[in-house]
Amino acid sequence: ALPATSRGGSTFDARNGNNLYQGKCGACHGGQAEGNEALSAPRLAGLDAAYIKRQHRNFGKGLRGAQPQDRYGKQMALMATTLASERELDDVIGYIHAFEAAR
């Protein structure tokens, strides 16, 4: 994939998105964003970008994953803080959508 790719009028860094996704997200959400039922990690492929952003933000702010019994939510809340910027999140989402479109 090209380093900068357009999606819906915005650009994202596909290479960075791939690296971030595989390094931070893929272990739980699957190499193809297909999800992992055993880890309660939902499928990300096919989800709307705004929805992914909102849920990621909710985990990062502690609105999700704060309940003591929500073991997987707590893990996601911790992982949500590992993306350094909104730009990195855009790159990951762009990568997921570009990857899915290429299938």
All heavy atoms as an XYZ file, in Angstrom:
770
protein
N       0.836     -1.185      0.000
C       0.000      0.000      0.000
C       0.878      1.244      0.000
O       1.990      1.240      0.517
C      -0.905      0.006      1.218
N       0.366      2.299     -0.544
C       1.089      3.562     -0.571
C       1.133      4.166      0.829
O       0.209      3.988      1.611
C       0.403      4.536     -1.527
C       0.365      4.125     -2.992
C      -0.515      5.091     -3.769
C       1.760      4.090     -3.569
N       2.194      4.894      1.155
C       2.286      5.493      2.482
C       1.140      6.430      2.820
O       0.636      6.424      3.927
C       3.608      6.250      2.452
C       4.391      5.622      1.360
C       3.388      5.108      0.374
N       0.713      7.256      1.874
C      -0.412      8.162      2.122
C      -1.536      7.779      1.173
O      -1.350      7.718     -0.024
C      -0.012      9.610      1.904
N      -2.672      7.498      1.729
C      -3.812      7.045      0.948
C      -5.011      7.893      1.329
O      -5.125      8.327      2.465
C      -4.096      5.555      1.263
O      -2.891      4.816      1.108
C      -5.140      4.985      0.345
N      -5.904      8.102      0.377
C      -7.089      8.907      0.635
C      -8.263      8.017      0.979
O      -8.459      6.965      0.376
C      -7.424      9.754     -0.589
O      -8.588     10.497     -0.352
N      -9.033      8.416      1.973
C     -10.270      7.721      2.344
C     -11.285      8.792      2.693
O     -11.106      9.551      3.639
C     -10.032      6.804      3.551
C     -11.300      6.177      4.095
C     -11.034      5.302      5.298
N     -10.327      5.971      6.367
C     -10.907      6.710      7.315
N     -12.199      6.910      7.318
N     -10.189      7.281      8.264
N     -12.321      8.885      1.921
C     -13.389      9.832      2.215
C     -12.917     11.268      2.293
O     -13.375     12.028      3.121
N     -11.951     11.640      1.453
C     -11.484     13.014      1.438
C     -10.360     13.293      2.413
O      -9.728     14.330      2.356
N     -10.084     12.365      3.344
C      -8.982     12.579      4.267
C      -7.862     11.604      3.924
O      -8.087     10.555      3.338
C      -9.435     12.391      5.714
O      -9.849     11.059      5.922
N      -6.657     11.970      4.292
C      -5.537     11.086      4.013
C      -5.094     10.412      5.299
O      -5.303     10.921      6.397
C      -4.354     11.854      3.393
O      -3.949     12.862      4.300
C      -4.735     12.461      2.057
N      -4.498      9.258      5.130
C      -3.943      8.531      6.260
C      -2.686      7.837      5.782
O      -2.499      7.605      4.601
C      -4.953      7.538      6.843
C      -5.320      6.418      5.902
C      -4.660      5.205      5.958
C      -6.319      6.588      4.961
C      -4.989      4.175      5.086
C      -6.660      5.571      4.092
C      -5.989      4.354      4.151
N      -1.833      7.521      6.711
C      -0.578      6.843      6.421
C      -0.811      5.345      6.568
O      -0.879      4.832      7.689
C       0.494      7.354      7.384
C       1.869      6.793      7.091
O       1.968      5.646      6.615
O       2.848      7.505      7.377
N      -0.957      4.659      5.438
C      -1.282      3.235      5.454
C      -0.176      2.407      6.101
O      -0.457      1.459      6.834
C      -1.559      2.747      4.035
N       1.063      2.763      5.844
C       2.176      2.010      6.433
C       2.176      2.169      7.957
O       2.307      1.194      8.690
C       3.506      2.476      5.841
C       4.694      1.644      6.313
C       5.971      2.016      5.590
N       5.832      1.735      4.175
C       6.121      2.610      3.205
N       6.577      3.806      3.496
N       5.966      2.287      1.936
N       2.018      3.395      8.413
C       1.958      3.633      9.854
C       0.741      2.936     10.462
O       0.834      2.338     11.535
C       1.923      5.140     10.146
C       2.092      5.433     11.618
O       2.983      4.912     12.269
N       1.227      6.285     12.149
N      -0.399      3.015      9.785
C      -1.612      2.343     10.265
C      -1.412      0.849     10.394
O      -1.818      0.235     11.380
N      -0.754      0.239      9.404
C      -0.451     -1.188      9.448
C       0.451     -1.500     10.632
O       0.172     -2.410     11.414
C       0.216     -1.636      8.145
C       0.703     -3.066      8.219
O      -0.026     -3.965      8.613
N       1.953     -3.282      7.851
N       1.529     -0.741     10.776
C       2.464     -0.983     11.872
C       1.795     -0.844     13.235
O       1.985     -1.682     14.120
C       3.660     -0.031     11.784
C       4.537     -0.331     10.595
O       4.502     -1.416     10.018
N       5.326      0.652     10.196
N       1.010      0.211     13.398
C       0.315      0.424     14.665
C      -0.713     -0.674     14.922
O      -0.801     -1.211     16.032
C      -0.363      1.796     14.685
C       0.574      2.991     14.776
C      -0.192      4.281     14.488
C       1.236      3.052     16.144
N      -1.495     -1.002     13.898
C      -2.527     -2.023     14.070
C      -1.896     -3.357     14.454
O      -2.314     -3.991     15.425
C      -3.390     -2.195     12.805
C      -4.424     -3.258     13.033
C      -5.612     -2.960     13.682
C      -4.176     -4.586     12.688
C      -6.534     -3.951     13.971
C      -5.089     -5.579     12.978
C      -6.265     -5.262     13.616
O      -7.170     -6.250     13.920
N      -0.897     -3.778     13.691
C      -0.285     -5.077     13.963
C       0.421     -5.094     15.317
O       0.407     -6.103     16.013
C       0.689     -5.469     12.843
C       0.038     -5.622     11.483
C      -1.149     -6.581     11.450
O      -1.251     -7.527     12.215
N      -2.081     -6.327     10.540
N       1.011     -3.975     15.719
C       1.725     -3.912     16.981
C       0.857     -3.717     18.204
O       1.217     -4.144     19.304
N      -0.286     -3.086     18.045
C      -1.099     -2.730     19.211
C      -2.489     -3.363     19.219
O      -3.070     -3.550     20.278
C      -1.250     -1.208     19.305
C       0.080     -0.489     19.493
C      -0.104      1.005     19.494
C       1.194      1.739     19.588
N       1.774      1.720     20.925
N      -3.037     -3.668     18.058
C      -4.437     -4.088     17.989
C      -4.633     -5.541     17.545
O      -5.545     -6.218     18.005
C      -5.205     -3.198     17.005
S      -4.938     -1.440     17.211
N      -3.785     -5.972     16.630
C      -3.973     -7.256     15.967
C      -3.956     -8.466     16.880
O      -4.648     -9.448     16.615
N      -3.178     -8.421     17.956
C      -3.088     -9.588     18.841
C      -4.453     -9.950     19.419
O      -4.752    -11.124     19.604
C      -2.082     -9.328     19.961
N      -5.269     -8.967     19.703
C      -6.605     -9.235     20.247
C      -7.687     -9.223     19.178
O      -8.557    -10.089     19.157
C      -6.947     -8.225     21.343
S      -5.922     -8.381     22.815
N      -7.650     -8.216     18.294
C      -8.720     -8.045     17.308
C      -8.508     -8.859     16.041
O      -9.360     -8.838     15.162
C      -8.885     -6.562     16.955
C      -9.461     -5.763     18.076
N     -10.800     -5.770     18.384
C      -8.871     -4.945     18.977
C     -11.017     -4.981     19.426
N      -9.864     -4.470     19.816
N      -7.395     -9.577     15.947
C      -7.124    -10.436     14.801
C      -6.327     -9.726     13.729
O      -6.450     -8.516     13.554
N      -5.514    -10.475     13.026
C      -4.645     -9.932     11.985
C      -5.391     -9.247     10.864
O      -4.826     -8.400     10.174
N      -6.658     -9.603     10.669
C      -7.473     -9.002      9.614
C      -8.659     -8.248     10.209
O      -9.671     -8.061      9.549
C      -7.937    -10.070      8.630
C      -6.770    -10.761      7.948
C      -7.226    -11.849      7.002
O      -8.421    -12.059      6.766
N      -6.285    -12.564      6.440
N      -8.535     -7.843     11.456
C      -9.582     -7.100     12.180
C     -10.890     -7.884     12.248
O     -11.965     -7.306     12.342
C      -9.797     -5.720     11.563
N     -10.758     -9.221     12.242
C     -11.938    -10.080     12.244
C     -12.502    -10.321     13.632
O     -13.581    -10.879     13.782
C     -11.613    -11.424     11.573
C     -10.730    -12.358     12.389
C      -9.225    -12.104     12.257
O      -8.823    -11.031     11.759
O      -8.457    -12.983     12.661
N     -11.792     -9.895     14.675
C     -12.254    -10.090     16.038
C     -11.794    -11.426     16.593
O     -11.298    -12.278     15.868
N     -11.955    -11.584     17.908
C     -11.564    -12.815     18.582
C     -12.538    -13.045     19.729
O     -12.458    -12.386     20.765
C     -10.127    -12.699     19.093
C      -9.625    -13.973     19.716
O     -10.383    -14.779     20.237
N      -8.315    -14.157     19.673
N     -13.444    -13.969     19.518
C     -14.495    -14.235     20.506
C     -13.906    -14.686     21.840
O     -14.391    -14.299     22.902
C     -15.460    -15.294     19.962
C     -16.691    -15.460     20.810
C     -17.693    -16.423     20.193
O     -17.789    -16.472     18.951
O     -18.369    -17.117     20.974
N     -12.831    -15.486     21.816
C     -12.224    -15.993     23.045
C     -11.703    -14.864     23.932
O     -11.661    -15.001     25.151
C     -11.097    -16.967     22.713
N     -11.312    -13.759     23.329
C     -10.803    -12.609     24.076
C     -11.848    -11.509     24.231
O     -11.539    -10.438     24.742
C      -9.568    -12.032     23.377
C      -8.360    -12.953     23.275
C      -7.247    -12.275     22.485
C      -7.884    -13.358     24.657
N     -13.059    -11.761     23.776
C     -14.133    -10.761     23.772
C     -13.714     -9.505     23.014
O     -14.130     -8.396     23.355
C     -14.557    -10.402     25.199
O     -15.114    -11.519     25.839
N     -12.880     -9.676     21.995
C     -12.426     -8.560     21.165
C     -13.285     -8.533     19.904
O     -13.255     -9.470     19.111
C     -10.953     -8.735     20.792
N     -14.073     -7.491     19.726
C     -15.000     -7.454     18.585
C     -14.303     -7.281     17.246
O     -13.164     -6.813     17.162
C     -15.880     -6.248     18.889
C     -15.031     -5.365     19.722
C     -14.165     -6.282     20.545
N     -15.021     -7.648     16.225
C     -14.601     -7.423     14.849
C     -14.560     -5.916     14.622
O     -15.503     -5.201     14.978
C     -15.614     -8.084     13.916
C     -15.412     -7.809     12.461
C     -16.556     -8.454     11.648
N     -16.368     -8.211     10.245
C     -15.648     -8.990      9.440
N     -15.100    -10.081      9.906
N     -15.490     -8.679      8.173
N     -13.477     -5.412     14.044
C     -13.370     -3.997     13.704
C     -13.628     -3.759     12.222
O     -14.075     -2.686     11.839
C     -11.994     -3.455     14.090
C     -11.639     -3.548     15.572
C     -10.219     -3.053     15.808
C     -12.627     -2.782     16.418
N     -13.329     -4.769     11.408
C     -13.564     -4.663      9.969
C     -15.047     -4.417      9.730
O     -15.900     -5.059     10.328
C     -13.116     -5.933      9.258
N     -15.349     -3.430      8.918
C     -16.724     -3.124      8.574
C     -17.396     -2.111      9.477
O     -18.489     -1.657      9.175
N     -16.752     -1.765     10.588
C     -17.345     -0.764     11.475
C     -17.072      0.640     10.951
O     -16.015      0.910     10.379
C     -16.778     -0.887     12.894
C     -17.136     -2.147     13.658
C     -16.460     -2.139     15.025
C     -18.640     -2.284     13.818
N     -18.002      1.522     11.179
C     -17.886      2.910     10.773
C     -16.746      3.595     11.535
O     -16.574      3.376     12.734
C     -19.225      3.607     11.064
C     -19.219      5.047     10.642
O     -19.167      5.310      9.428
O     -19.249      5.908     11.545
N     -15.989      4.430     10.848
C     -14.854      5.127     11.457
C     -15.280      5.955     12.662
O     -14.599      5.946     13.695
C     -14.164      6.016     10.427
N     -16.393      6.645     12.568
C     -16.855      7.482     13.682
C     -17.178      6.627     14.902
O     -16.894      7.025     16.040
C     -18.072      8.304     13.269
N     -17.736      5.456     14.689
C     -18.055      4.552     15.793
C     -16.773      4.066     16.471
O     -16.668      4.074     17.703
C     -18.885      3.358     15.302
C     -19.171      2.361     16.387
C     -20.175      2.588     17.310
C     -18.408      1.204     16.500
C     -20.435      1.681     18.326
C     -18.661      0.288     17.514
C     -19.670      0.534     18.423
O     -19.908     -0.365     19.429
N     -15.795      3.646     15.669
C     -14.524      3.173     16.235
C     -13.872      4.292     17.044
O     -13.415      4.071     18.166
C     -13.569      2.672     15.131
C     -14.141      1.432     14.455
C     -12.187      2.374     15.705
C     -13.352      0.959     13.235
N     -13.855      5.501     16.485
C     -13.256      6.641     17.192
C     -13.960      6.910     18.515
O     -13.318      7.130     19.541
C     -13.326      7.909     16.333
C     -12.258      8.021     15.322
C     -12.361      9.368     14.640
C     -11.134      9.595     13.804
N     -11.052     10.959     13.320
N     -15.275      6.890     18.494
C     -16.052      7.180     19.705
C     -15.773      6.134     20.785
O     -15.544      6.471     21.943
C     -17.540      7.247     19.377
C     -18.414      7.632     20.551
C     -19.864      7.889     20.158
N     -20.498      6.761     19.498
C     -20.790      6.704     18.195
N     -20.523      7.728     17.396
N     -21.368      5.646     17.672
N     -15.770      4.860     20.394
C     -15.538      3.810     21.382
C     -14.096      3.855     21.900
O     -13.856      3.685     23.100
C     -15.867      2.437     20.805
C     -17.327      2.274     20.443
C     -18.268      2.710     21.558
O     -18.085      2.356     22.724
N     -19.278      3.491     21.217
N     -13.144      4.109     21.025
C     -11.746      4.231     21.437
C     -11.604      5.381     22.439
O     -10.955      5.244     23.480
C     -10.856      4.453     20.207
C      -9.405      4.459     20.521
N      -8.739      5.600     20.903
C      -8.503      3.461     20.531
C      -7.483      5.298     21.127
N      -7.299      4.008     20.906
N     -12.234      6.489     22.132
C     -12.209      7.653     23.024
C     -12.861      7.323     24.368
O     -12.359      7.711     25.423
C     -12.929      8.827     22.346
C     -12.676     10.166     22.979
C     -13.254     11.310     22.162
N     -12.680     11.388     20.816
C     -13.394     11.288     19.690
N     -14.696     11.135     19.721
N     -12.793     11.378     18.522
N     -13.976      6.598     24.335
C     -14.659      6.214     25.574
C     -13.772      5.339     26.458
O     -13.757      5.499     27.675
C     -15.971      5.499     25.275
C     -17.047      6.440     24.776
O     -16.947      7.653     24.923
N     -18.068      5.889     24.156
N     -13.030      4.428     25.849
C     -12.097      3.609     26.629
C     -10.981      4.485     27.184
O     -10.611      4.355     28.350
C     -11.500      2.482     25.773
C     -12.382      1.277     25.668
C     -13.007      0.962     24.480
C     -12.576      0.442     26.763
C     -13.813     -0.163     24.371
C     -13.383     -0.682     26.663
C     -14.001     -0.988     25.470
N     -10.439      5.363     26.366
C      -9.347      6.233     26.798
C      -9.725      7.171     27.927
O      -8.905      7.488     28.790
N     -10.980      7.608     27.938
C     -11.456      8.528     28.982
C     -11.985      7.805     30.219
O     -12.394      8.447     31.180
C     -12.581      9.408     28.422
C     -12.118     10.432     27.424
C     -13.300     11.255     26.945
C     -12.855     12.345     25.993
N     -14.008     13.138     25.524
N     -12.023      6.485     30.173
C     -12.523      5.726     31.320
C     -14.025      5.586     31.361
O     -14.576      5.149     32.369
N     -14.718      5.959     30.280
C     -16.169      5.793     30.228
C     -16.539      4.332     29.988
O     -17.642      3.907     30.319
C     -16.773      6.674     29.131
C     -16.549      8.178     29.311
C     -17.043      8.937     28.087
C     -17.230      8.664     30.574
N     -15.618      3.588     29.399
C     -15.772      2.144     29.209
C     -14.548      1.481     29.827
O     -13.470      2.051     29.863
C     -15.849      1.779     27.724
C     -17.119      2.249     27.063
C     -17.311      1.610     25.722
N     -17.480      0.161     25.848
C     -17.542     -0.670     24.801
N     -17.432     -0.213     23.585
N     -17.693     -1.964     24.980
N     -14.729      0.265     30.299
C     -13.621     -0.495     30.852
C     -13.250     -0.122     32.265
O     -12.183     -0.506     32.744
N     -14.095      0.619     32.956
C     -13.787      1.051     34.317
C     -14.386      0.133     35.385
O     -14.025      0.233     36.550
C     -14.282      2.477     34.530
N     -15.293     -0.744     34.995
C     -15.928     -1.638     35.963
C     -14.950     -2.732     36.388
O     -14.301     -3.340     35.538
C     -17.180     -2.282     35.356
C     -18.257     -1.299     34.970
C     -18.780     -0.549     36.177
O     -18.978     -1.112     37.245
N     -18.991      0.746     36.014
N     -14.817     -3.001     37.673
C     -13.853     -4.003     38.148
C     -14.018     -5.389     37.510
O     -13.040     -6.074     37.260
C     -14.110     -4.071     39.654
C     -14.790     -2.798     39.994
C     -15.543     -2.373     38.767
N     -15.248     -5.784     37.236
C     -15.488     -7.112     36.676
C     -15.264     -7.166     35.161
O     -15.250     -8.238     34.581
C     -16.902     -7.604     37.028
C     -18.021     -6.877     36.328
C     -18.465     -5.593     37.009
O     -17.753     -5.046     37.850
N     -19.633     -5.099     36.654
N     -15.059     -6.042     34.514
C     -14.870     -5.985     33.062
C     -13.383     -6.136     32.726
O     -12.706     -5.191     32.378
C     -15.425     -4.659     32.525
C     -15.382     -4.579     31.006
O     -15.012     -5.572     30.352
O     -15.718     -3.505     30.484
N     -12.894     -7.369     32.842
C     -11.476     -7.650     32.638
C     -10.994     -7.229     31.253
O      -9.962     -6.585     31.108
C     -11.212     -9.133     32.877
C      -9.744     -9.468     32.887
C      -9.535    -10.905     33.237
N      -9.407    -11.642     31.991
C      -9.689    -12.915     31.838
N     -10.150    -13.606     32.831
N      -9.521    -13.498     30.680
N     -11.740     -7.604     30.227
C     -11.323     -7.280     28.860
C     -11.459     -5.785     28.580
O     -10.654     -5.202     27.870
C     -12.106     -8.107     27.843
C     -11.843     -9.587     27.990
C     -12.852    -10.459     28.361
C     -10.572    -10.104     27.776
C     -12.604    -11.815     28.513
C     -10.323    -11.464     27.916
C     -11.343    -12.311     28.285
O     -11.085    -13.649     28.433
N     -12.471     -5.173     29.148
C     -12.640     -3.729     29.004
C     -11.489     -2.968     29.640
O     -11.024     -1.963     29.118
N     -11.018     -3.466     30.780
C      -9.875     -2.835     31.440
C      -8.628     -2.931     30.568
O      -7.845     -1.992     30.481
C      -9.607     -3.502     32.792
C     -10.611     -3.151     33.855
C     -10.380     -3.989     35.076
C      -9.930     -3.100     36.204
N      -9.822     -3.841     37.460
N      -8.455     -4.075     29.911
C      -7.317     -4.236     28.996
C      -7.418     -3.243     27.848
O      -6.437     -2.614     27.455
C      -7.249     -5.664     28.459
C      -6.849     -6.670     29.496
C      -6.933     -8.093     28.975
O      -7.504     -8.376     27.934
N      -6.358     -9.014     29.733
N      -8.617     -3.098     27.288
C      -8.809     -2.175     26.169
C      -8.610     -0.740     26.628
O      -8.029      0.075     25.900
C     -10.194     -2.371     25.542
C     -10.452     -1.505     24.331
S      -9.258     -1.785     23.008
C      -9.249     -0.158     22.285
N      -9.063     -0.408     27.820
C      -8.869      0.950     28.340
C      -7.383      1.263     28.432
O      -6.948      2.372     28.086
C      -9.544      1.090     29.704
N      -6.603      0.300     28.866
C      -5.159      0.489     28.939
C      -4.561      0.630     27.539
O      -3.750      1.526     27.280
C      -4.518     -0.694     29.669
C      -3.034     -0.595     29.919
C      -2.755      0.519     30.929
C      -2.509     -1.911     30.456
N      -4.984     -0.214     26.609
C      -4.455     -0.164     25.243
C      -4.865      1.118     24.523
O      -4.133      1.616     23.674
C      -4.918     -1.383     24.434
C      -4.284     -2.687     24.879
S      -2.468     -2.652     24.899
C      -2.099     -2.403     23.175
N      -6.010      1.662     24.864
C      -6.486      2.889     24.209
C      -5.537      4.049     24.444
O      -5.486      4.984     23.652
C      -7.892      3.246     24.683
N      -4.787      3.976     25.516
C      -3.849      5.062     25.815
C      -2.532      4.925     25.062
O      -1.692      5.817     25.132
C      -3.551      5.129     27.329
O      -2.861      3.942     27.727
C      -4.821      5.303     28.134
N      -2.336      3.829     24.325
C      -1.056      3.610     23.649
C      -0.952      4.292     22.292
O       0.151      4.373     21.748
C      -0.739      2.107     23.488
O      -1.669      1.518     22.587
C      -0.758      1.393     24.838
N      -2.065      4.737     21.740
C      -1.985      5.523     20.501
C      -1.719      6.961     20.908
O      -2.464      7.542     21.696
C      -3.273      5.409     19.680
C      -3.539      4.039     19.050
C      -4.858      4.047     18.302
C      -2.407      3.617     18.136
N      -0.652      7.525     20.359
C      -0.160      8.822     20.830
C      -1.009     10.010     20.389
O      -0.934     11.074     20.994
C       1.282      9.020     20.375
N      -1.813      9.835     19.341
C      -2.549     10.986     18.818
C      -3.779     10.540     18.036
O      -3.926      9.371     17.688
C      -1.640     11.798     17.890
O      -1.338     11.036     16.726
N      -4.621     11.506     17.753
C      -5.796     11.277     16.904
C      -5.339     10.845     15.511
O      -5.978     10.035     14.857
C      -6.620     12.566     16.831
C      -7.949     12.419     16.136
C      -9.041     11.826     17.018
O      -8.839     11.686     18.229
O     -10.099     11.494     16.476
N      -4.228     11.382     15.081
C      -3.654     11.033     13.770
C      -3.314      9.545     13.700
O      -3.571      8.891     12.689
C      -2.407     11.888     13.516
C      -1.749     11.620     12.214
C      -2.593     12.204     11.113
N      -2.067     11.772      9.847
C      -2.744     11.829      8.727
N      -3.952     12.318      8.717
N      -2.225     11.416      7.622
N      -2.734      9.018     14.772
C      -2.421      7.583     14.795
C      -3.697      6.755     14.723
O      -3.751      5.757     14.006
C      -1.606      7.221     16.036
C      -0.181      7.683     15.972
C       0.690      7.142     17.083
O       0.176      6.526     18.052
O       1.918      7.329     16.970
N      -4.723      7.178     15.431
C      -6.000      6.470     15.370
C      -6.569      6.532     13.951
O      -7.052      5.525     13.434
C      -6.994      7.051     16.381
C      -8.378      6.410     16.429
C      -8.298      4.914     16.697
C      -9.233      7.100     17.485
N      -6.483      7.689     13.309
C      -6.936      7.816     11.915
C      -6.159      6.882     10.995
O      -6.735      6.279     10.086
C      -6.781      9.256     11.420
C      -7.817     10.197     12.017
O      -8.867      9.720     12.505
O      -7.568     11.418     11.999
N      -4.862      6.756     11.227
C      -4.046      5.862     10.405
C      -4.482      4.408     10.590
O      -4.599      3.656      9.620
C      -2.556      5.997     10.749
C      -1.943      7.308     10.288
O      -2.585      8.042      9.505
O      -0.813      7.608     10.716
N      -4.752      4.013     11.829
C      -5.196      2.642     12.105
C      -6.551      2.388     11.447
O      -6.746      1.371     10.781
C      -5.265      2.369     13.630
C      -5.994      1.067     13.927
C      -3.873      2.349     14.224
N      -7.484      3.310     11.612
C      -8.813      3.136     11.020
C      -8.720      3.114      9.493
O      -9.349      2.286      8.836
C      -9.784      4.226     11.502
C     -10.059      4.058     13.001
C     -11.091      4.195     10.713
C     -10.793      5.216     13.639
N      -7.941      4.005      8.935
C      -7.740      4.017      7.483
C      -7.156      2.709      6.997
O      -7.583      2.163      5.976
N      -6.192      2.174      7.725
C      -5.589      0.887      7.360
C      -6.635     -0.216      7.389
O      -6.727     -1.020      6.466
C      -4.429      0.548      8.307
C      -4.027     -0.889      8.191
C      -3.319     -1.346      7.085
C      -4.404     -1.814      9.160
C      -2.983     -2.687      6.954
C      -4.071     -3.150      9.043
C      -3.365     -3.583      7.936
O      -3.048     -4.912      7.809
N      -7.448     -0.271      8.454
C      -8.478     -1.314      8.560
C      -9.423     -1.241      7.373
O      -9.742     -2.240      6.739
C      -9.267     -1.196      9.880
C      -8.379     -1.543     11.070
C     -10.514     -2.079      9.862
C      -8.992     -1.196     12.417
N      -9.867     -0.036      7.029
C     -10.812      0.131      5.919
C     -10.157     -0.178      4.570
O     -10.779     -0.801      3.713
C     -11.413      1.533      5.923
C     -12.402      1.723      7.032
N     -12.903      2.943      7.375
C     -12.997      0.842      7.877
C     -13.758      2.808      8.377
N     -13.814      1.547      8.696
N      -8.913      0.237      4.381
C      -8.214     -0.027      3.122
C      -7.950     -1.517      2.980
O      -8.114     -2.084      1.897
C      -6.915      0.761      3.053
N      -7.560     -2.148      4.056
C      -7.303     -3.581      4.050
C      -8.571     -4.342      3.691
O      -8.573     -5.248      2.871
C      -6.777     -4.007      5.431
C      -6.535     -5.485      5.559
C      -5.364     -6.033      5.066
C      -7.463     -6.306      6.162
C      -5.141     -7.402      5.173
C      -7.245     -7.663      6.263
C      -6.064     -8.198      5.779
N      -9.656     -3.935      4.318
C     -10.938     -4.598      4.077
C     -11.396     -4.398      2.619
O     -11.874     -5.316      1.975
C     -11.989     -4.050      5.031
C     -13.322     -4.731      4.915
C     -14.337     -4.166      5.860
O     -14.255     -2.975      6.215
O     -15.230     -4.919      6.235
N     -11.206     -3.189      2.105
C     -11.621     -2.886      0.724
C     -10.804     -3.676     -0.297
O     -11.295     -4.000     -1.384
C     -11.500     -1.394      0.456
N      -9.571     -3.990      0.051
C      -8.695     -4.717     -0.876
C      -9.018     -6.203     -0.950
O      -8.551     -6.881     -1.847
C      -7.242     -4.518     -0.443
N      -9.825     -6.699     -0.029
C     -10.152     -8.133     -0.033
C     -11.168     -8.458     -1.065
O     -11.939     -7.781     -1.531
C     -10.660     -8.581      1.324
C      -9.562     -8.621      2.341
C      -9.930     -9.435      3.496
N     -10.556     -8.592      4.518
C     -11.170     -9.066      5.566
N     -11.285    -10.339      5.750
N     -11.674     -8.277      6.461
